[in-house]
Amino acid sequence: MIHRAKTRSFDTSGGGRIAATVLPGGLRVVTEAMPGVRSASFGVWVPVGSRDESTAIAGTSHFLEHLLFKGTTTRSALDIAKAMDAVGGEFNAFTEKEHTCYYATVLDRDLPLAIDIVTDVVLNATVTAQNVDVERSVVLEEIAMRDDDPADLVHDEFAAALFGDAPLGRSILGTIDSISALTRRQVASYYRRRYRPEGMVVSAAGNVDHAAVVRQVRKAFEQRVDAAADPIAPRSGHTGGNAPAERVRVVSEETEQANVVVGMYSVSRHDAQRWALGVLSAALGGGMSSRLFQSIREVRGLAYSVYTFGSSYADTGLFGVYAGCQPGKADEVLDLIRSELDRVAEGGIAEAEVRRGKGQMSGGIVLGLEDSASRMTRIGKSELVYGDILAVDEVLGRIDAVTRKDVIEVARYVLQQPRCLTVVGPFDEHAFDGAVA
């Protein structure tokens, strides 16, 4: 059965409009018109990331992202670079645990060129043996650069300690061994099997016309789709809270600072508590007035950087606190982090803190959506991971509806999960034994 294109749309505040079309073959095209801007951003979202890899091919999704820029059946890497530079455009990509995105931002008049180049790269990359060998060295340098940045390394080590030897616990970059062993055949096979149009989402934002974008995208993909296919459903599932694979992980490095992360399992992106968790994160460690910033930096001067962070996946999530401090102050900083987490987990958060957290979260969302690239990212990722797009006003409404009771409930659930401690710094591997008991 061949399906017809289906379109849904709604107006947004400020005179804009969001529209989404599902083309025959399952490819989804979403756009947001932004009156008054002269830029346009275009992206192709692929539901493939590092959690789709086995241990033997760890890092393939990110490696492939690099390779797709090296040339297509009709363009060399230099041709691609010259075409984008000639119009002052930006062309880039990023790989996450559950998806990869290729995107370009250009003047509105150059949007057809951006669509042509981005879709060409995603659909028609050659992935030659020579390019695999060249780019292998680049990715190995990227791994070395990560290893030389303890503030970056500690987050990868935390994920590994929390999730263990599971896909979510592995670095997006892969390992030196896995990248060194990857062959052209493995990468090309991964590309052919995983980059399927029925799983992809195409998004555009700025001074764009939805019908025009749909026409050009349809033409670019027409030889690659199975007209009878349906869109691949977003990832889903539920893992729930779990104990960390390792309670304490210490990476001994001769650094000037101790880089510390204390964290635990959290809620998935499909959990209704995610809005309250965002407010909690902002109140606890999201700004200069936050509980942790005031306690650790402002009052005691123990650290320059201290903040909360989180990641939500299809079936689970993580939540943590990062601090960078002098090695001799690490124990005191850890005591303060534990104390604040315990207080909040027991309901010790004030109404005023919740209000500030809601305001910070709402302001951060709105101020982060002032350009076409951020709008393209929001609608593309939303369609990919939720299969739906909320208007910004609806998102703000969800945040505004969060109550202190909601924040206390999610704090009790998340912050009382078994904790995991990861430290990168000049310490013995047993220096923090029992620190999270």
C-alpha positions as CSV (number, residue, x, y, z in Angstrom):
1,M,0.0,0.0,0.0
2,I,1.4,3.4,-1.0
3,H,0.7,6.1,1.6
4,R,-0.2,9.8,0.9
5,A,1.6,12.7,2.4
6,K,0.0,13.9,5.6
7,T,0.5,17.4,7.0
8,R,-0.4,19.0,10.4
9,S,0.3,22.6,11.4
10,F,-0.3,25.2,14.1
11,D,0.4,28.9,14.6
12,T,3.0,30.0,17.2
13,S,3.3,33.2,19.2
14,G,5.0,36.0,17.3
15,G,3.3,35.2,14.0
16,G,5.2,32.0,13.2
17,R,3.9,28.7,12.1
18,I,5.1,25.1,12.7
19,A,4.1,22.5,10.1
20,A,4.9,18.8,9.9
21,T,4.4,16.5,6.9
22,V,4.9,12.7,6.7
23,L,5.9,11.8,3.2
24,P,5.2,8.4,1.6
25,G,7.9,6.1,2.8
26,G,7.8,7.5,6.4
27,L,10.2,10.4,6.1
28,R,9.0,13.3,8.3
29,V,9.6,17.0,7.4
30,V,9.0,19.7,10.0
31,T,9.4,23.4,9.6
32,E,9.0,26.6,11.7
33,A,8.5,29.9,9.9
34,M,10.1,32.8,11.8
35,P,8.9,36.1,10.5
36,G,11.5,38.9,10.3
37,V,14.7,36.8,10.1
38,R,16.9,36.5,7.1
39,S,18.5,33.2,8.0
40,A,17.4,29.6,7.5
41,S,18.6,26.4,9.1
42,F,18.2,22.9,7.8
43,G,19.0,19.6,9.4
44,V,18.6,15.9,8.9
45,W,18.1,13.8,12.1
46,V,19.1,10.1,12.1
47,P,17.9,7.9,15.0
48,V,21.3,6.3,15.3
49,G,23.8,6.9,18.1
50,S,26.4,5.3,20.2
51,R,23.8,3.1,22.1
52,D,23.2,1.3,18.9
53,E,26.7,-0.1,18.8
54,S,28.2,-3.3,20.1
55,T,31.5,-3.2,22.0
56,A,33.4,-4.3,19.0
57,I,32.3,-1.3,16.9
58,A,32.1,1.3,19.7
59,G,32.4,4.8,18.2
60,T,31.1,3.9,14.7
61,S,28.2,6.4,14.7
62,H,30.6,9.3,15.5
63,F,33.2,7.9,13.1
64,L,30.6,7.8,10.4
65,E,29.5,11.3,11.1
66,H,33.1,12.4,10.3
67,L,33.3,10.3,7.1
68,L,30.1,11.7,5.6
69,F,31.8,15.0,5.2
70,K,34.6,13.5,3.2
71,G,32.7,13.3,-0.1
72,T,29.7,12.0,-2.0
73,T,29.2,10.4,-5.4
74,T,29.0,13.9,-6.9
75,R,31.0,16.1,-4.6
76,S,34.4,16.0,-3.0
77,A,35.1,17.2,0.5
78,L,36.6,20.3,-1.0
79,D,33.6,20.9,-3.2
80,I,31.3,20.8,-0.2
81,A,33.5,23.2,1.8
82,K,33.8,25.6,-1.2
83,A,30.1,25.6,-1.8
84,M,29.2,26.5,1.8
85,D,32.0,29.0,2.2
86,A,30.9,30.8,-1.0
87,V,27.6,31.7,0.7
88,G,29.0,32.2,4.2
89,G,27.1,29.2,5.5
90,E,27.9,27.0,8.5
91,F,27.8,23.2,7.9
92,N,28.3,20.8,10.8
93,A,27.1,17.7,12.6
94,F,27.0,16.1,16.0
95,T,26.5,12.6,17.4
96,E,24.7,11.8,20.6
97,K,23.9,8.5,22.4
98,E,20.6,8.0,20.5
99,H,20.8,10.2,17.4
100,T,23.0,12.0,14.9
101,C,22.2,15.3,13.2
102,Y,23.7,17.0,10.1
103,Y,22.8,20.6,9.7
104,A,23.5,23.9,7.9
105,T,22.7,27.5,8.5
106,V,22.6,30.0,5.6
107,L,21.0,33.1,4.3
108,D,17.3,32.4,3.5
109,R,18.0,32.8,-0.2
110,D,20.6,30.0,0.0
111,L,18.3,27.4,1.7
112,P,17.9,25.3,-1.5
113,L,21.7,24.9,-1.7
114,A,21.8,23.9,2.0
115,I,19.1,21.3,1.5
116,D,20.9,19.9,-1.6
117,I,24.3,19.6,0.2
118,V,23.1,18.2,3.5
119,T,20.8,15.6,1.9
120,D,23.6,14.7,-0.5
121,V,26.1,14.1,2.4
122,V,23.6,12.0,4.4
123,L,22.3,9.9,1.5
124,N,25.2,9.6,-1.0
125,A,28.5,9.5,1.0
126,T,31.2,7.2,-0.6
127,V,32.9,6.1,2.6
128,T,36.2,5.1,0.9
129,A,39.0,3.1,2.4
130,Q,41.4,6.0,2.1
131,N,39.0,8.3,3.9
132,V,38.5,5.8,6.7
133,D,42.2,5.6,7.3
134,V,42.6,9.4,7.3
135,E,39.7,10.1,9.5
136,R,40.7,7.3,11.9
137,S,43.7,9.4,12.9
138,V,41.4,12.4,13.4
139,V,39.1,10.5,15.7
140,L,42.0,9.1,17.7
141,E,43.3,12.7,18.2
142,E,39.8,13.6,19.4
143,I,40.0,10.8,22.0
144,A,43.4,12.1,23.1
145,M,42.1,15.6,23.4
146,R,39.2,14.4,25.6
147,D,41.6,12.4,27.7
148,D,43.7,15.6,28.2
149,D,40.7,17.5,29.5
150,P,39.8,16.1,32.9
151,A,36.6,18.2,33.2
152,D,35.4,16.5,30.0
153,L,36.8,13.1,30.8
154,V,35.1,12.9,34.2
155,H,31.7,13.0,32.5
156,D,32.5,10.0,30.3
157,E,33.9,8.1,33.3
158,F,30.8,8.9,35.3
159,A,28.6,7.4,32.6
160,A,30.8,4.3,32.5
161,A,30.6,3.9,36.3
162,L,26.9,4.4,36.4
163,F,25.8,2.3,33.4
164,G,28.7,-0.1,33.3
165,D,29.6,-2.0,30.1
166,A,26.3,-1.2,28.4
167,P,25.9,1.1,25.4
168,L,24.8,4.1,27.5
169,G,28.0,3.7,29.5
170,R,30.3,3.8,26.6
171,S,31.8,7.0,25.2
172,I,30.4,8.4,22.0
173,L,33.9,8.6,20.7
174,G,34.6,4.9,21.2
175,T,38.0,3.6,22.4
176,I,41.4,3.6,21.0
177,D,41.1,-0.1,20.4
178,S,37.7,0.0,18.8
179,I,38.5,2.9,16.5
180,S,41.9,1.4,15.5
181,A,40.2,-1.9,14.6
182,L,37.3,-0.5,12.5
183,T,37.4,-1.5,8.9
184,R,35.9,0.3,5.9
185,R,33.5,-2.7,5.4
186,Q,32.2,-2.4,9.0
187,V,31.5,1.3,8.7
188,A,30.0,1.1,5.2
189,S,27.7,-1.7,6.3
190,Y,26.6,0.3,9.4
191,Y,25.8,3.2,7.1
192,R,23.7,1.2,4.7
193,R,21.8,-0.6,7.5
194,R,21.1,2.3,9.9
195,Y,20.5,5.3,7.7
196,R,17.0,4.5,6.6
197,P,14.7,7.4,5.5
198,E,11.7,6.0,7.4
199,G,13.5,6.6,10.6
200,M,14.8,10.1,9.8
201,V,13.4,13.5,10.5
202,V,14.2,16.6,8.4
203,S,13.7,20.0,10.0
204,A,14.1,23.6,8.9
205,A,13.5,26.9,10.6
206,G,13.8,30.6,9.8
207,N,12.5,32.4,6.7
208,V,11.2,29.2,5.2
209,D,8.2,28.0,3.3
210,H,7.0,24.6,4.3
211,A,5.7,23.5,0.9
212,A,8.9,24.5,-0.8
213,V,11.0,22.6,1.7
214,V,8.8,19.5,1.4
215,R,9.1,19.6,-2.4
216,Q,12.9,19.8,-2.4
217,V,13.2,17.1,0.3
218,R,10.9,14.8,-1.5
219,K,13.0,15.2,-4.7
220,A,16.3,14.5,-2.8
221,F,14.9,11.4,-1.2
222,E,12.8,10.0,-4.0
223,Q,15.2,7.3,-5.1
224,R,15.9,6.1,-1.5
225,V,12.4,5.6,0.0
226,D,10.2,2.6,0.2
227,A,6.8,4.3,-0.6
228,A,4.9,1.7,1.4
229,A,7.0,2.1,4.6
230,D,5.7,3.8,7.8
231,P,7.7,6.1,10.0
232,I,9.8,4.2,12.6
233,A,8.3,4.9,16.0
234,P,10.4,6.9,18.5
235,R,12.5,4.9,21.0
236,S,10.6,4.0,24.1
237,G,10.7,1.7,27.2
238,H,11.3,2.0,30.9
239,T,14.3,1.0,32.9
240,G,13.5,2.7,36.2
241,G,16.0,3.3,39.0
242,N,19.0,1.0,39.2
243,A,22.1,0.7,41.3
244,P,25.3,2.0,39.6
245,A,27.6,-0.5,38.1
246,E,30.4,1.0,40.2
247,R,29.8,3.1,43.4
248,V,33.2,4.8,43.2
249,R,35.6,5.3,40.2
250,V,38.9,7.2,40.5
251,V,41.0,8.0,37.5
252,S,44.5,8.9,38.7
253,E,45.8,11.9,36.8
254,E,48.4,14.5,37.8
255,T,46.0,17.4,37.4
256,E,45.9,20.7,39.3
257,Q,42.3,20.2,40.1
258,A,40.1,17.5,41.4
259,N,37.2,17.0,39.0
260,V,34.3,15.4,40.8
261,V,30.9,14.1,39.8
262,V,28.3,12.7,42.2
263,G,25.2,11.3,40.5
264,M,22.6,8.6,40.0
265,Y,19.9,7.1,37.7
266,S,17.1,9.5,36.8
267,V,13.9,9.6,34.8
268,S,13.5,9.0,31.1
269,R,12.5,11.8,28.6
270,H,9.0,10.3,28.4
271,D,8.4,10.6,32.2
272,A,5.9,13.3,33.2
273,Q,8.3,14.2,36.1
274,R,10.9,15.6,33.7
275,W,9.4,19.1,34.0
276,A,9.7,19.0,37.8
277,L,13.2,17.6,37.5
278,G,14.3,20.5,35.3
279,V,13.0,22.9,37.9
280,L,14.8,21.0,40.6
281,S,18.1,21.0,38.7
282,A,17.9,24.8,38.2
283,A,17.1,25.4,41.8
284,L,19.8,23.0,43.1
285,G,22.7,23.9,40.8
286,G,21.6,25.8,37.8
287,G,22.6,29.4,38.5
288,M,24.4,31.9,40.8
289,S,21.5,31.8,43.3
290,S,21.3,28.0,43.3
291,R,21.8,26.0,46.5
292,L,25.1,24.4,45.5
293,F,26.6,27.5,44.0
294,Q,25.9,29.6,47.1
295,S,27.0,26.9,49.5
296,I,30.2,25.8,47.8
297,R,31.5,28.8,45.8
298,E,30.0,32.0,47.3
299,V,30.0,31.2,51.0
300,R,33.1,29.1,51.2
301,G,35.1,29.7,48.0
302,L,35.8,26.0,47.6
303,A,35.3,25.7,43.8
304,Y,35.2,27.9,40.8
305,S,32.7,25.7,38.9
306,V,29.9,23.7,40.4
307,Y,26.6,22.8,38.7
308,T,24.0,20.2,38.2
309,F,23.4,18.4,34.9
310,G,21.2,15.6,33.5
311,S,20.6,13.5,30.5
312,S,17.3,11.8,29.6
313,Y,17.1,8.9,27.2
314,A,14.2,6.8,25.8
315,D,14.1,4.5,28.8
316,T,16.2,5.9,31.6
317,G,18.3,8.9,32.6
318,L,21.0,10.3,34.7
319,F,21.4,13.2,37.1
320,G,24.5,14.6,38.6
321,V,26.5,17.3,40.3
322,Y,29.9,18.4,39.0
323,A,32.5,20.4,40.9
324,G,36.1,21.3,40.1
325,C,38.3,22.2,43.2
326,Q,41.8,21.9,44.6
327,P,42.6,18.3,45.5
328,G,43.0,19.1,49.1
329,K,39.4,20.5,49.3
330,A,37.7,17.5,47.5
331,D,36.6,15.8,50.7
332,E,34.9,19.0,52.0
333,V,33.3,19.7,48.7
334,L,31.9,16.1,48.6
335,D,30.6,16.5,52.1
336,L,28.7,19.7,51.1
337,I,27.3,18.1,47.9
338,R,26.0,15.1,49.9
339,S,24.6,17.3,52.6
340,E,22.6,19.4,50.1
341,L,21.4,16.4,48.1
342,D,20.2,14.8,51.4
343,R,18.4,18.0,52.5
344,V,16.6,18.4,49.2
345,A,15.7,14.7,49.0
346,E,14.0,15.0,52.4
347,G,11.8,17.9,51.1
348,G,14.1,20.8,52.1
349,I,13.4,23.1,49.2
350,A,11.6,26.4,49.6
351,E,8.8,27.8,47.5
352,A,11.1,30.8,46.6
353,E,13.7,28.4,45.2
354,V,11.1,26.6,43.1
355,R,9.9,29.9,41.7
356,R,13.5,30.9,40.8
357,G,14.1,27.5,39.3
358,K,10.9,27.8,37.1
359,G,11.9,31.3,36.0
360,Q,15.5,30.2,35.1
361,M,14.3,27.2,33.2
362,S,11.7,29.2,31.3
363,G,14.1,32.0,30.5
364,G,16.8,29.7,29.4
365,I,14.4,28.0,26.9
366,V,13.1,31.2,25.4
367,L,16.5,33.0,25.2
368,G,18.0,29.9,23.7
369,L,15.5,30.0,20.8
370,E,16.3,33.4,19.3
371,D,18.0,32.0,16.2
372,S,17.0,29.7,13.4
373,A,19.5,27.0,14.2
374,S,18.1,26.6,17.8
375,R,14.6,26.5,16.5
376,M,15.5,23.9,13.8
377,T,17.1,21.8,16.6
378,R,14.1,22.0,18.9
379,I,11.5,20.9,16.4
380,G,13.7,18.3,14.7
381,K,14.7,16.6,18.0
382,S,11.1,16.8,19.3
383,E,9.7,15.1,16.3
384,L,12.4,12.5,16.3
385,V,12.3,11.5,20.0
386,Y,8.6,12.2,20.8
387,G,6.9,12.0,17.5
388,D,5.3,15.4,18.3
389,I,6.2,19.0,18.8
390,L,4.9,21.3,21.6
391,A,4.6,25.0,20.9
392,V,7.0,27.1,23.1
393,D,4.0,28.5,25.0
394,E,2.9,25.0,25.8
395,V,6.3,24.1,27.1
396,L,6.3,27.3,29.3
397,G,2.9,26.3,30.5
398,R,4.2,22.8,31.5
399,I,7.0,24.5,33.5
400,D,4.7,27.1,35.1
401,A,2.4,24.3,36.3
402,V,5.1,22.6,38.3
403,T,4.5,22.9,42.1
404,R,6.7,22.6,45.1
405,K,5.1,19.3,45.8
406,D,6.0,18.1,42.3
407,V,9.7,19.1,42.9
408,I,9.8,17.4,46.3
409,E,8.4,14.2,44.8
410,V,10.9,14.0,42.0
411,A,13.7,15.0,44.4
412,R,12.8,12.1,46.7
413,Y,12.6,9.7,43.8
414,V,15.8,10.7,42.0
415,L,18.1,11.9,44.8
416,Q,17.5,8.9,46.9
417,Q,18.7,6.5,44.2
418,P,22.0,4.8,45.0
419,R,24.8,7.3,44.3
420,C,27.9,7.0,42.2
421,L,31.1,9.0,42.6
422,T,33.6,9.6,39.9
423,V,36.8,11.6,40.4
424,V,39.6,12.5,38.0
425,G,42.7,13.9,39.8
426,P,45.9,13.2,41.7
427,F,44.5,10.5,43.9
428,D,45.0,6.9,44.7
429,E,42.3,4.5,43.4
430,H,41.1,3.8,46.9
431,A,41.2,7.4,48.1
432,F,37.4,7.7,48.1
433,D,36.4,4.2,49.2
434,G,33.1,4.5,51.1
435,A,32.6,8.2,50.1
436,V,29.1,7.5,48.8
437,A,27.9,5.1,51.4
